[in-house]
């Protein structure tokens, strides 16, 4: 809870979280108390998910009205909407070094300080639009796709401009599926 979070007076805007998606209260607090805030850097991607939810509830567009970044670059980061800018590192290398330092402490030795490599994954959530008109393109593409498919089709966005659709129909033979695919392609080319 906020009363338990030691804010550092030398670092304004620092709020402690619990590394889960359950930091909604902390995100709301920082936005309420800093209306001019332009960016939030989360300590991991799970907390960034809460940031996305709070921003959506406030009609703030991530990557446009506010920049958000995460850390650890777990798989869902690139499929978030918009894709989350994040940093990845080697969990194995990090854990190995922590174990080595723990063993040194047990032996009465001073632990070693070291730097570990990390990789920056720049995506649209940081406000640096990698895909010009990304949000508009996404909505247009989805609408165009839906117009070409039957009403009972289930469509999902994989990331960027990649979509997958499940068509619930009575296609029993492979040749029927090929004919249906051609029909959808014709519809898509007509409705541009």
N, C-alpha and C positions, 0 to 999 in steps of 0.2 A: 504494500500500500504506500501511498505517497508520504504519509507521516514517517514511514520507516526508511525512506530513501534519502540518503545523505547527499544533498546537492552541494557541489563544490562551488564556493563563492568565487573562486578564481576562474571557473569555467562556466559561464552562464549558459543556460539551456541544457545542462546535463541532467538527465533523469535516469535513475536506475530502473532496469526491467528484469524480468525473470527468464529471458531467453525463450519464451513460448509465444504463441499467438494471443495470449491473455494479458495484453498490455494496453487494452483499449483505454482504460482510465488514464494511464500515463500519457498516451498520445493526445487524448482530449485536453489534458492539463496543459501540455506544452503548447498546443495550438491556441487554447483559450488565453493563455498568459503572454503569448507572443504573436499577435495578429499580423505582424510584418514578416514573420518567418518565411523564408524562401526555400529551405531544404531541411530534411531530417536524414541523418546517417544512423541507421540501426546497427546494433552489434551482431545481428544475424538475420537471416531471411525470414524466419518465423515471425519475429517481431515486426518486420517490414509488412507482412500480410495484414497485421492489425492496423498499421499505418494506412494501407490501401483502403481498408474497410471504413476507417474513421474519415478519411478524405472523401470517399464516395458519399458517405452520409451527409457531408457538408458541401457537396457539389464542387469539390476541389478536384480538378483534373491532374492526376499524377503525371509528372513530366511536362506540364504546362503551367498550372497554377502553383505547384510545389514540386520540388525535386525530392526523390527518395532513393536511397541506396541501402544495400544490405551487405552482409558479409557471410561467407561460406559457400555461396553459389551452388546450393543444392538444386537438383534437377528442375523443380518447379519454377525456379527464378526466370527462366527464359520463356515460360508459357504464361506467366502472369500478365495482366493487362493494365498498362503496357509492360513489356518485358523489363524485369528488374535489373538495374545496374548493380553489380556485386563484385566481390573479391573472392577468389578461391585460394586455398592453401592445402598443403599436404597434411591431412590429419595424422597419417602414419608418422611423418617426420616430427610433427608437434608432440605427439604422444611419446615417441621414442626419446626425444630430448627431455621431456618432463620426467620420464622414468630414470634416465641417466642422472638428472639432477637430484631426484629423490634418493637414489642409491648413494650419491656423493654426500648428501646430508646425513644419511644413516652412518656413513663412514667418518663423519666429523669433518668433512671437507667442504670447501666453499663451492656452491653450484656455479656452473659456467653460464655466462650470458652469451647469447648468440642471436644472429638474425636469420630469419627463414624467408625463403622466397614466397611471393604471392603473385597472383595474376589478376589484373584488373579486367573485368568484363563490362565494357561500356554498352549499355542498352538504352532504351528510350526513357526510362523512369527518371534519369538524372537531368532531363530537360534538354539534352543535346540530341535533337531530333535526327536520328540516324535514317529514318524513313520519312521523307517530307510528306506532310499531310497524313501521317500514320493513322490517326484516329478517324479522320474522314474516310480514308481509303478502306479501313476495316469495316466501317458501317456500310459503305457503298457495296463492297464486295459481298458481304453477308446478305444484304437486301437483294442484290442481283442473283445470287445463288438461290435464295429462297423462292424467287419468282419462277425459277426454272424447274423447281422440284415439286412433287406432289405435297399437299398440305400435311400429310402424316409422316413426312421425312424428318428424321432427327439429324440436325446439323450442329457441328461443333467446330470451333476454331482451334487449330493446333498451335499456332504461333505465326506472327507476321501475317502473311496473306495465304496461309495454308489452312484448308478446311477439309473436313471429312463429313460425309453424309451417309446415314443408314436409311435406305429406302424400304419401307414396309409395304411390300406388295407380293403378289402371287407369281413371282418369277420362279419357275421350276427348272428350266433348262438353261444351259450356258448361252445358247444362241439367243434366247429371250433377253438375257442380261445385256448382251452386246447390242441388240436392237434398242433397248431402253437407254443405254449409254449414249448411243448416237442421237436419240430423240432429245435427251437433256443437252447435249452439245449444240444441236441445232437451235434449241430454245435460247441457250446462253448467247449464241452469236447474233441472234435476231434482236435481243433486248439490250444491246449495248448502249 
